[in-house]
């Protein structure tokens, strides 16, 4: 049975590293988009995790929405808005 109550918003994850200027830029862009669009943002530092380092280091920053990679290197606001809206639609139709 589906859950009742408010619809969950998609989870946005930012994979970043200390001292990465592109990561700082992405973080600022996502903060502005979060204020506008109201999504949950989780930041994950890859610096102390060898598995995350090998998976993401060459692509930083990496942004995922509900586990799907949607941005690397830069956060482009319009494509991000479209992908977030699509994820919200899926959440509504599946009851997640």
C-alpha positions, 0 to 999 in steps of 0.5 A: 500500500502507498504511504499517505501524507506529503509527497517526498521530494527527490533527494539531490546529492552533491559529491565534492572534494575539499579545495575544489573550486568547481565544487564550491561553485556547484554548492552555491548554485545548488543552494540557490536552486534549493531555496527556489525549488525546495529539495533536500540536498546531501553533500558527500565529501569523497576525500577520505573514501578510496571507493568514492575517490576512484568513482568520482574524482575525475568528474567532480563535482557530481550531482545525482537526483535520486541516485541518477547522475544529472550533472558533472563539472557544472550545474546548469540551472535549466537542465537541473530544473527539468531533471528535478521536475521529472524526478518529482513527477515520478515520485508522485506517480509511484507514491514514493 
